[in-house]
Amino acid sequence: MMMSDYYLWENEKSEGDAFIYGGWPQDLPVSFYTGNRIVDAVPKIVITMNARSQGRLTDDLLLTGRGRVFSKKLLEVLRASGVDNIDTYPCTIQNTVTGESNEDYSVVNVIGKISCVDQAQSDLVFATGSTEDILGYDTIVLDEKKIGGARMFLLAEMPVQIVVHRDVADAVKAAGLTGMEFISQDAD
């Protein structure tokens, strides 16, 4: 079997890491999960940490809500690895328990979706009535010929899923960044 050049980006929570529950602003009129460029103005975003959400902040911030939040360190590593399809928006992480405020994070919008799931080799769960919109998977295999060398992108069939090139995953791991892990495809 040939080694895969692409990995699935998954959240990873270690002991002591914060997971922010209910801290994403409910009235924010935009989703950062579409893979499309945002054309409207995005207001300053404040994410709040309540008592249930305490712990170490990870580089890929673990939270519920309609957005992704990356540390400045993670963004620097991604850019140095050739990722050039991310728009960033300033945000503040406000800890309502300790009163601390953190400005070292940005909400990110990964721009670009690629339809490349090999459905015949994958074990997928689809949205009701759909044969295209993937809700989850037991195994997933990508047709890498359709990717065209992209460094980072969203799956068109499941836009919450980030996919990265092996070189990007290796750089993130080498930098010791937290909150994510890279899962290989399950092609046998």
LUMMITOR-542510 format. One record per residue: residue number from 1; x, y, z of N, C-alpha, C in turn. Coordinates in pm, 1 decimal, always signed. Layout:
% residues N
{NUM {X Y Z} {X Y Z} {X Y Z}}
...
END
This chain:
% residues 188
{1 {+84.0 -119.1 +0.0} {+0.0 +0.0 +0.0} {+87.6 +124.3 +0.0}}
{2 {+48.7 +223.4 -78.4} {+122.6 +349.1 -85.5} {+89.3 +436.7 +35.2}}
{3 {+189.8 +504.1 +88.1} {+168.1 +592.0 +203.6} {+90.0 +715.4 +161.4}}
{4 {-6.0 +752.0 +242.2} {-91.4 +866.4 +213.4} {-16.3 +997.9 +232.7}}
{5 {-46.9 +1094.5 +146.2} {+10.9 +1228.9 +161.3} {-79.6 +1321.3 +241.8}}
{6 {-202.1 +1275.2 +277.0} {-297.7 +1362.3 +344.0} {-352.2 +1299.0 +470.8}}
{7 {-375.0 +1385.7 +569.4} {-423.5 +1342.5 +700.3} {-547.3 +1421.2 +739.7}}
{8 {-632.8 +1357.9 +816.2} {-751.7 +1422.1 +870.7} {-712.6 +1492.5 +1000.3}}
{9 {-753.6 +1615.9 +1016.7} {-725.0 +1698.1 +1134.8} {-837.9 +1674.2 +1233.9}}
{10 {-806.1 +1622.9 +1349.1} {-906.2 +1595.0 +1452.9} {-870.0 +1667.5 +1581.6}}
{11 {-970.2 +1701.9 +1659.7} {-946.0 +1760.0 +1791.8} {-887.5 +1654.3 +1884.0}}
{12 {-801.8 +1699.9 +1975.0} {-745.5 +1609.9 +2075.3} {-738.0 +1684.1 +2208.3}}
{13 {-801.0 +1626.7 +2308.7} {-801.5 +1687.5 +2441.9} {-717.0 +1601.6 +2534.7}}
{14 {-616.9 +1663.9 +2594.0} {-532.7 +1596.8 +2692.8} {-578.0 +1638.1 +2832.3}}
{15 {-535.3 +1561.2 +2931.2} {-567.6 +1591.8 +3071.1} {-526.4 +1735.7 +3103.0}}
{16 {-617.2 +1812.3 +3159.1} {-588.4 +1950.2 +3198.2} {-617.5 +2054.8 +3091.9}}
{17 {-649.8 +2011.6 +2969.1} {-682.7 +2106.0 +2862.9} {-823.4 +2160.9 +2882.3}}
{18 {-840.4 +2286.8 +2850.0} {-972.7 +2348.8 +2854.3} {-1055.9 +2301.4 +2735.3}}
{19 {-1184.9 +2284.3 +2758.3} {-1283.0 +2265.9 +2651.6} {-1391.5 +2367.5 +2680.5}}
{20 {-1408.1 +2464.0 +2592.0} {-1497.7 +2575.8 +2618.0} {-1639.4 +2540.4 +2573.3}}
{21 {-1729.1 +2534.9 +2670.2} {-1869.8 +2502.1 +2647.0} {-1952.5 +2630.3 +2647.0}}
{22 {-2029.7 +2650.5 +2541.7} {-2123.5 +2762.0 +2538.9} {-2060.1 +2899.4 +2536.1}}
{23 {-1931.8 +2908.3 +2504.0} {-1863.5 +3037.6 +2504.4} {-1861.3 +3108.6 +2371.2}}
{24 {-1902.5 +3038.2 +2265.0} {-1907.8 +3100.2 +2131.9} {-2023.9 +3197.5 +2128.3}}
{25 {-2004.7 +3319.4 +2077.0} {-2114.2 +3418.1 +2074.0} {-2234.0 +3368.2 +1992.7}}
{26 {-2348.9 +3361.3 +2056.7} {-2469.6 +3307.3 +1992.9} {-2526.7 +3397.9 +1884.9}}
{27 {-2501.1 +3527.7 +1894.7} {-2561.5 +3622.6 +1800.7} {-2471.2 +3654.2 +1681.2}}
{28 {-2361.4 +3584.0 +1666.3} {-2270.3 +3609.4 +1555.0} {-2337.4 +3562.6 +1425.1}}
{29 {-2353.0 +3650.1 +1326.9} {-2432.2 +3617.6 +1207.8} {-2356.4 +3542.9 +1097.5}}
{30 {-2246.9 +3476.7 +1131.2} {-2165.7 +3413.4 +1027.6} {-2115.3 +3277.6 +1077.7}}
{31 {-2101.3 +3183.5 +983.5} {-2042.5 +3053.8 +1014.1} {-1904.0 +3046.6 +949.7}}
{32 {-1810.6 +2987.3 +1019.3} {-1675.2 +2973.0 +968.5} {-1650.3 +2830.0 +919.4}}
{33 {-1756.6 +2756.0 +891.0} {-1746.0 +2616.6 +846.8} {-1787.7 +2594.7 +701.5}}
{34 {-1800.3 +2699.1 +622.7} {-1851.4 +2681.4 +487.2} {-1742.3 +2656.4 +383.5}}
{35 {-1619.1 +2698.4 +412.5} {-1512.0 +2688.5 +314.2} {-1511.5 +2803.0 +215.3}}
{36 {-1606.3 +2895.1 +230.7} {-1616.2 +3011.5 +141.9} {-1558.7 +3134.6 +210.3}}
{37 {-1510.7 +3228.1 +129.7} {-1461.5 +3354.8 +183.2} {-1579.4 +3432.5 +242.6}}
{38 {-1556.0 +3496.0 +355.9} {-1659.1 +3577.3 +421.3} {-1647.6 +3718.8 +366.0}}
{39 {-1758.1 +3768.9 +310.2} {-1754.1 +3900.9 +246.7} {-1807.2 +4011.2 +338.1}}
{40 {-1890.9 +3977.0 +434.6} {-1944.8 +4076.9 +526.5} {-1843.6 +4107.8 +635.7}}
{41 {-1858.0 +4224.2 +696.0} {-1772.1 +4260.6 +808.4} {-1798.6 +4164.8 +924.7}}
{42 {-1692.8 +4124.0 +990.3} {-1704.6 +4035.3 +1106.0} {-1670.6 +4116.8 +1230.1}}
{43 {-1764.8 +4126.9 +1324.1} {-1737.2 +4205.7 +1445.3} {-1631.9 +4137.1 +1532.5}}
{44 {-1572.2 +4211.4 +1622.6} {-1478.3 +4154.6 +1719.1} {-1549.2 +4041.8 +1793.7}}
{45 {-1483.2 +3928.8 +1804.7} {-1543.3 +3810.3 +1864.3} {-1487.1 +3790.2 +2004.3}}
{46 {-1575.5 +3775.0 +2101.3} {-1535.5 +3745.6 +2238.6} {-1589.6 +3607.9 +2274.2}}
{47 {-1497.9 +3518.4 +2311.2} {-1533.2 +3383.1 +2352.6} {-1515.8 +3377.2 +2503.3}}
{48 {-1620.0 +3333.8 +2573.7} {-1614.1 +3333.5 +2719.9} {-1592.8 +3192.8 +2773.7}}
{49 {-1511.2 +3188.1 +2880.6} {-1484.7 +3061.7 +2950.3} {-1557.6 +3065.5 +3083.5}}
{50 {-1655.8 +2977.1 +3100.8} {-1727.7 +2969.3 +3227.4} {-1658.0 +2869.4 +3320.7}}
{51 {-1716.8 +2841.9 +3434.5} {-1655.6 +2752.4 +3533.3} {-1633.6 +2612.5 +3476.7}}
{52 {-1721.3 +2565.7 +3391.1} {-1710.1 +2431.8 +3331.8} {-1598.1 +2424.0 +3227.9}}
{53 {-1550.8 +2537.5 +3180.3} {-1457.9 +2543.7 +3067.7} {-1311.9 +2565.5 +3106.7}}
{54 {-1278.2 +2553.3 +3232.4} {-1143.9 +2586.3 +3279.1} {-1039.3 +2483.9 +3236.5}}
{55 {-914.6 +2528.8 +3226.9} {-801.6 +2444.3 +3191.4} {-704.9 +2519.7 +3103.2}}
{56 {-603.2 +2446.8 +3054.5} {-502.3 +2505.5 +2964.3} {-565.0 +2531.6 +2828.3}}
{57 {-536.2 +2647.0 +2771.8} {-581.5 +2677.0 +2636.1} {-489.9 +2606.7 +2536.9}}
{58 {-548.4 +2532.6 +2445.5} {-472.3 +2461.1 +2343.4} {-451.9 +2550.7 +2221.6}}
{59 {-356.1 +2514.0 +2135.2} {-329.6 +2593.9 +2015.1} {-445.8 +2588.1 +1916.6}}
{60 {-507.1 +2472.4 +1901.8} {-633.7 +2459.4 +1830.4} {-736.1 +2455.9 +1942.0}}
{61 {-795.6 +2571.0 +1970.6} {-881.8 +2585.5 +2087.7} {-999.7 +2489.5 +2079.0}}
{62 {-1020.1 +2415.2 +2183.9} {-1129.2 +2318.0 +2187.8} {-1254.4 +2388.0 +2238.6}}
{63 {-1358.9 +2393.2 +2155.2} {-1479.6 +2464.0 +2194.5} {-1599.3 +2417.6 +2113.3}}
{64 {-1717.6 +2445.7 +2167.4} {-1840.4 +2424.2 +2093.3} {-1873.9 +2555.6 +2023.1}}
{65 {-1941.3 +2548.2 +1910.4} {-1978.7 +2670.4 +1838.7} {-1954.0 +2656.7 +1689.9}}
{66 {-1975.3 +2765.6 +1618.3} {-1968.0 +2763.6 +1472.1} {-1837.9 +2822.6 +1418.9}}
{67 {-1728.1 +2795.1 +1487.6} {-1602.1 +2849.0 +1439.1} {-1482.8 +2772.6 +1491.3}}
{68 {-1369.6 +2799.4 +1429.2} {-1241.4 +2743.0 +1471.0} {-1156.2 +2856.5 +1523.5}}
{69 {-1078.6 +2828.2 +1627.9} {-993.7 +2930.6 +1687.6} {-853.9 +2871.8 +1702.1}}
{70 {-754.9 +2939.5 +1641.0} {-616.1 +2893.9 +1644.2} {-529.4 +2997.7 +1714.2}}
{71 {-424.1 +2948.9 +1781.3} {-326.4 +3038.3 +1843.3} {-240.1 +3102.9 +1735.0}}
{72 {-177.3 +3214.4 +1771.6} {-85.9 +3280.3 +1678.0} {+28.8 +3186.4 +1640.7}}
{73 {+76.3 +3106.9 +1737.0} {+184.1 +3010.0 +1708.7} {+141.6 +2910.3 +1602.7}}
{74 {+21.6 +2855.7 +1614.7} {-27.6 +2759.9 +1516.6} {-40.1 +2825.4 +1379.6}}
{75 {-92.4 +2945.6 +1374.8} {-105.4 +3016.1 +1246.8} {+31.2 +3040.2 +1182.8}}
{76 {+132.0 +3073.9 +1263.2} {+267.5 +3094.6 +1210.0} {+322.1 +2966.1 +1149.1}}
{77 {+303.1 +2853.3 +1216.8} {+351.9 +2725.0 +1165.2} {+279.0 +2688.4 +1036.4}}
{78 {+147.9 +2708.4 +1033.0} {+71.9 +2678.0 +911.5} {+121.3 +2761.9 +793.7}}
{79 {+137.5 +2891.1 +816.2} {+183.5 +2979.5 +707.5} {+324.0 +2942.0 +661.7}}
{80 {+413.4 +2910.1 +756.7} {+549.5 +2869.8 +721.6} {+550.6 +2737.3 +645.1}}
{81 {+444.2 +2660.2 +656.1} {+431.7 +2531.7 +586.8} {+361.8 +2544.8 +452.2}}
{82 {+337.6 +2667.4 +409.5} {+277.8 +2689.5 +278.5} {+127.0 +2700.2 +276.3}}
{83 {+61.9 +2702.1 +393.6} {-83.0 +2718.4 +397.6} {-113.6 +2866.5 +377.0}}
{84 {-184.5 +2898.1 +268.3} {-213.9 +3038.3 +236.5} {-362.4 +3063.2 +212.7}}
{85 {-446.5 +2970.5 +256.7} {-590.3 +2983.4 +232.3} {-669.4 +2992.6 +363.1}}
{86 {-617.0 +3071.7 +456.6} {-686.5 +3095.0 +583.7} {-703.0 +3244.8 +603.2}}
{87 {-826.2 +3286.6 +625.5} {-852.4 +3423.9 +669.9} {-864.8 +3420.6 +821.7}}
{88 {-815.7 +3524.7 +887.6} {-821.5 +3529.0 +1033.5} {-897.4 +3652.1 +1080.5}}
{89 {-959.3 +3637.8 +1196.8} {-1040.4 +3743.3 +1256.6} {-1002.8 +3753.1 +1404.2}}
{90 {-975.5 +3874.4 +1452.7} {-933.7 +3889.0 +1592.6} {-1040.6 +3839.5 +1688.7}}
{91 {-994.6 +3782.4 +1798.8} {-1087.8 +3740.9 +1903.2} {-1020.4 +3754.3 +2038.6}}
{92 {-1101.9 +3756.4 +2139.3} {-1056.5 +3760.7 +2277.7} {-1115.1 +3640.5 +2349.4}}
{93 {-1031.0 +3572.4 +2425.9} {-1078.9 +3464.8 +2511.9} {-1091.5 +3527.1 +2650.9}}
{94 {-1213.7 +3538.9 +2699.3} {-1241.5 +3604.2 +2828.4} {-1280.1 +3497.7 +2930.6}}
{95 {-1196.9 +3482.8 +3034.2} {-1224.3 +3386.5 +3140.6} {-1309.7 +3456.6 +3246.2}}
{96 {-1435.9 +3418.1 +3256.1} {-1528.1 +3484.1 +3349.4} {-1504.5 +3441.3 +3493.7}}
{97 {-1425.0 +3336.6 +3514.9} {-1394.7 +3289.3 +3650.4} {-1274.1 +3363.6 +3706.8}}
{98 {-1165.1 +3370.8 +3627.4} {-1041.1 +3432.6 +3675.9} {-1029.4 +3579.4 +3638.9}}
{99 {-1109.0 +3624.1 +3542.3} {-1099.6 +3761.8 +3494.3} {-991.3 +3781.2 +3389.3}}
{100 {-915.2 +3675.5 +3358.2} {-808.1 +3685.7 +3258.8} {-866.1 +3702.4 +3118.5}}
{101 {-789.0 +3770.5 +3035.6} {-825.8 +3793.8 +2897.5} {-706.5 +3756.8 +2810.6}}
{102 {-730.5 +3686.1 +2699.6} {-622.6 +3640.4 +2613.5} {-649.8 +3687.1 +2471.1}}
{103 {-551.9 +3754.6 +2410.8} {-564.2 +3808.0 +2274.3} {-474.6 +3733.2 +2175.6}}
{104 {-417.6 +3620.3 +2215.9} {-322.4 +3547.7 +2132.1} {-388.5 +3446.5 +2038.5}}
{105 {-515.2 +3464.6 +2009.7} {-591.1 +3371.6 +1925.5} {-664.9 +3447.3 +1816.9}}
{106 {-696.1 +3375.5 +1709.2} {-778.5 +3429.5 +1601.4} {-880.3 +3324.7 +1560.0}}
{107 {-998.5 +3372.0 +1525.5} {-1096.5 +3284.5 +1461.8} {-1048.3 +3267.1 +1318.2}}
{108 {-1053.1 +3144.1 +1267.8} {-1002.2 +3117.1 +1134.1} {-1112.6 +3067.9 +1041.9}}
{109 {-1097.4 +3103.0 +918.0} {-1184.9 +3055.4 +812.2} {-1095.6 +2988.1 +709.2}}
{110 {-1102.7 +2855.1 +701.3} {-1028.0 +2781.1 +600.1} {-1106.3 +2794.2 +470.1}}
{111 {-1041.0 +2848.8 +368.5} {-1107.5 +2874.2 +241.3} {-1070.9 +2763.8 +142.8}}
{112 {-1171.8 +2703.9 +86.3} {-1150.4 +2601.2 -14.5} {-1201.3 +2466.1 +30.3}}
{113 {-1286.1 +2409.3 -53.9} {-1339.7 +2274.3 -31.7} {-1303.0 +2190.1 -152.6}}
{114 {-1267.7 +2065.6 -125.4} {-1236.1 +1973.2 -233.6} {-1319.2 +1847.1 -213.1}}
{115 {-1385.8 +1804.8 -319.8} {-1463.6 +1681.2 -317.9} {-1369.5 +1567.8 -357.7}}
{116 {-1330.4 +1486.6 -258.9} {-1229.3 +1383.7 -289.0} {-1248.2 +1255.3 -209.5}}
{117 {-1362.7 +1236.6 -144.9} {-1385.2 +1114.7 -68.6} {-1411.4 +998.5 -164.6}}
{118 {-1337.5 +891.6 -146.9} {-1358.9 +769.2 -224.0} {-1467.0 +689.2 -150.5}}
{119 {-1591.4 +706.7 -192.7} {-1703.3 +645.4 -121.3} {-1699.1 +493.4 -124.8}}
{120 {-1646.1 +435.6 -230.7} {-1642.4 +290.1 -242.6} {-1549.9 +226.8 -138.7}}
{121 {-1443.7 +297.7 -97.9} {-1348.8 +243.3 -0.8} {-1372.8 +293.3 +141.5}}
{122 {-1468.8 +383.2 +159.7} {-1493.8 +444.5 +289.8} {-1619.6 +387.0 +353.0}}
{123 {-1626.7 +391.8 +485.1} {-1746.7 +352.9 +559.8} {-1802.4 +480.8 +620.2}}
{124 {-1907.3 +535.2 +557.7} {-1955.7 +669.9 +586.2} {-2096.6 +669.5 +644.0}}
{125 {-2127.5 +775.6 +719.5} {-2262.9 +800.1 +769.0} {-2310.7 +929.0 +702.0}}
{126 {-2422.5 +920.0 +629.6} {-2473.9 +1034.8 +554.5} {-2590.4 +1101.3 +626.1}}
{127 {-2611.8 +1229.0 +594.5} {-2730.3 +1300.2 +641.9} {-2852.6 +1230.7 +583.7}}
{128 {-2961.3 +1232.9 +655.1} {-3084.6 +1166.6 +612.2} {-3123.2 +1211.5 +471.7}}
{129 {-3143.2 +1113.9 +384.0} {-3187.4 +1142.0 +247.8} {-3076.8 +1184.6 +153.2}}
{130 {-2951.6 +1185.0 +198.2} {-2841.8 +1230.9 +113.8} {-2744.4 +1117.6 +85.2}}
{131 {-2682.7 +1123.7 -31.8} {-2572.3 +1033.2 -62.8} {-2443.1 +1112.9 -80.1}}
{132 {-2446.7 +1241.3 -44.6} {-2330.2 +1329.4 -60.3} {-2285.7 +1394.3 +70.9}}
{133 {-2379.5 +1435.2 +155.9} {-2347.7 +1510.0 +278.0} {-2312.6 +1413.8 +391.6}}
{134 {-2182.7 +1406.2 +423.3} {-2134.1 +1312.3 +523.4} {-2146.4 +1372.8 +662.9}}
{135 {-2206.4 +1298.1 +754.4} {-2214.3 +1340.2 +895.3} {-2099.1 +1284.3 +976.3}}
{136 {-2051.2 +1167.1 +940.1} {-1942.9 +1102.9 +1013.2} {-1891.3 +983.4 +935.2}}
{137 {-1794.6 +914.3 +995.3} {-1737.3 +800.4 +926.4} {-1673.3 +704.7 +1026.8}}
{138 {-1670.6 +577.8 +987.6} {-1591.2 +478.7 +1059.8} {-1453.4 +470.9 +996.2}}
{139 {-1451.1 +469.9 +863.4} {-1326.1 +478.7 +787.7} {-1348.9 +575.3 +672.3}}
{140 {-1242.4 +645.2 +636.3} {-1253.3 +737.4 +523.8} {-1126.1 +727.4 +441.3}}
{141 {-1145.7 +725.1 +310.4} {-1034.7 +718.2 +216.1} {-1053.5 +832.6 +116.6}}
{142 {-944.6 +903.1 +89.1} {-947.9 +1014.9 -4.3} {-886.0 +974.0 -137.2}}
{143 {-942.8 +1024.1 -244.7} {-884.1 +1006.9 -377.4} {-787.3 +1123.5 -395.7}}
{144 {-660.3 +1098.8 -364.6} {-561.0 +1206.8 -361.2} {-532.7 +1266.5 -498.3}}
{145 {-569.2 +1196.3 -606.1} {-552.1 +1252.3 -740.9} {-641.2 +1375.8 -760.8}}
{146 {-749.2 +1386.1 -683.2} {-841.4 +1499.4 -696.5} {-797.7 +1620.9 -614.2}}
{147 {-695.5 +1606.2 -530.2} {-658.4 +1712.7 -436.8} {-569.6 +1818.4 -501.4}}
{148 {-487.6 +1780.4 -595.5} {-408.4 +1878.6 -668.6} {-300.9 +1949.0 -587.3}}
{149 {-246.8 +1885.2 -485.6} {-135.9 +1944.1 -411.3} {-173.7 +2044.8 -304.9}}
{150 {-301.1 +2061.6 -275.6} {-343.6 +2158.0 -172.6} {-274.8 +2125.2 -39.3}}
{151 {-237.4 +2227.8 +35.1} {-170.8 +2209.5 +164.2} {-270.7 +2187.5 +277.8}}
{152 {-386.9 +2251.8 +267.3} {-491.0 +2242.4 +370.0} {-623.1 +2278.4 +305.0}}
{153 {-728.8 +2202.1 +335.7} {-859.3 +2230.1 +276.2} {-967.3 +2163.0 +359.0}}
{154 {-1090.5 +2193.5 +323.8} {-1206.5 +2129.3 +384.8} {-1262.4 +2026.7 +286.9}}
{155 {-1314.8 +1917.3 +341.1} {-1383.1 +1820.9 +255.2} {-1515.0 +1881.9 +208.7}}
{156 {-1538.9 +1883.6 +80.1} {-1664.8 +1938.1 +28.4} {-1783.1 +1857.1 +79.1}}
{157 {-1764.4 +1727.4 +96.8} {-1871.9 +1640.0 +142.1} {-1899.6 +1654.2 +292.2}}
{158 {-1807.0 +1716.0 +365.9} {-1818.3 +1728.4 +512.0} {-1733.7 +1849.1 +554.2}}
{159 {-1783.3 +1972.8 +532.2} {-1699.3 +2091.9 +547.8} {-1646.6 +2119.5 +688.7}}
{160 {-1691.7 +2046.1 +789.7} {-1631.3 +2064.7 +921.7} {-1497.6 +1990.6 +930.3}}
{161 {-1467.8 +1904.4 +833.4} {-1346.2 +1822.9 +836.6} {-1232.0 +1890.1 +762.2}}
{162 {-1125.2 +1921.9 +836.0} {-1003.5 +1976.0 +775.7} {-914.5 +1859.3 +733.2}}
{163 {-851.0 +1875.8 +618.3} {-752.1 +1780.6 +568.6} {-623.6 +1858.8 +544.6}}
{164 {-508.9 +1798.8 +583.1} {-380.2 +1865.5 +561.8} {-281.5 +1770.7 +495.3}}
{165 {-189.7 +1831.0 +423.7} {-79.3 +1756.4 +363.9} {+13.5 +1707.3 +474.6}}
{166 {+76.9 +1595.7 +451.4} {+167.8 +1535.9 +549.4} {+273.6 +1634.8 +598.1}}
{167 {+329.4 +1716.8 +508.6} {+432.6 +1813.5 +548.2} {+379.1 +1913.9 +650.5}}
{168 {+253.6 +1954.3 +635.5} {+191.8 +2047.7 +730.4} {+172.6 +1977.8 +864.8}}
{169 {+119.9 +1856.4 +862.5} {+100.6 +1780.4 +986.1} {+233.7 +1760.3 +1057.3}}
{170 {+338.6 +1726.5 +983.2} {+470.3 +1705.6 +1043.8} {+522.4 +1833.6 +1108.8}}
{171 {+503.0 +1948.0 +1043.7} {+549.9 +2075.9 +1099.4} {+475.3 +2111.3 +1227.4}}
{172 {+343.4 +2088.2 +1229.0} {+263.3 +2116.9 +1348.3} {+306.5 +2026.4 +1463.3}}
{173 {+326.3 +1898.5 +1434.1} {+371.1 +1804.7 +1538.6} {+510.0 +1842.6 +1589.5}}
{174 {+601.2 +1876.7 +1499.0} {+738.1 +1912.5 +1538.2} {+740.9 +2036.9 +1626.5}}
{175 {+644.3 +2126.4 +1607.5} {+638.0 +2248.8 +1687.9} {+578.0 +2223.8 +1825.8}}
{176 {+527.3 +2103.0 +1850.2} {+471.7 +2069.5 +1980.8} {+340.6 +2139.2 +2011.8}}
{177 {+263.7 +2169.5 +1908.5} {+137.4 +2240.8 +1927.7} {+29.8 +2145.7 +1978.4}}
{178 {-71.8 +2200.8 +2044.1} {-170.3 +2120.1 +2116.4} {-312.2 +2140.5 +2063.8}}
{179 {-398.4 +2042.0 +2096.7} {-540.2 +2051.6 +2065.5} {-581.9 +1979.8 +1939.9}}
{180 {-485.7 +1922.1 +1868.2} {-519.3 +1849.9 +1746.2} {-429.1 +1729.4 +1731.2}}
{181 {-479.5 +1633.6 +1652.7} {-400.2 +1518.9 +1611.8} {-430.9 +1493.8 +1465.4}}
{182 {-343.6 +1420.4 +1400.4} {-359.2 +1394.0 +1257.7} {-379.3 +1244.8 +1237.4}}
{183 {-491.3 +1211.0 +1175.5} {-532.8 +1072.5 +1158.6} {-509.6 +1032.2 +1013.3}}
{184 {-442.8 +919.9 +993.5} {-420.9 +873.1 +856.9} {-551.0 +815.1 +802.7}}
{185 {-559.3 +813.8 +671.5} {-674.1 +752.9 +606.7} {-667.7 +603.0 +627.8}}
{186 {-779.3 +538.4 +610.0} {-787.4 +395.3 +637.6} {-787.0 +310.4 +512.0}}
{187 {-708.5 +349.9 +412.8} {-701.8 +270.6 +288.7} {-621.3 +144.5 +314.6}}
{188 {-677.7 +32.8 +282.6} {-607.0 -95.8 +298.6} {-583.6 -159.5 +164.0}}
END
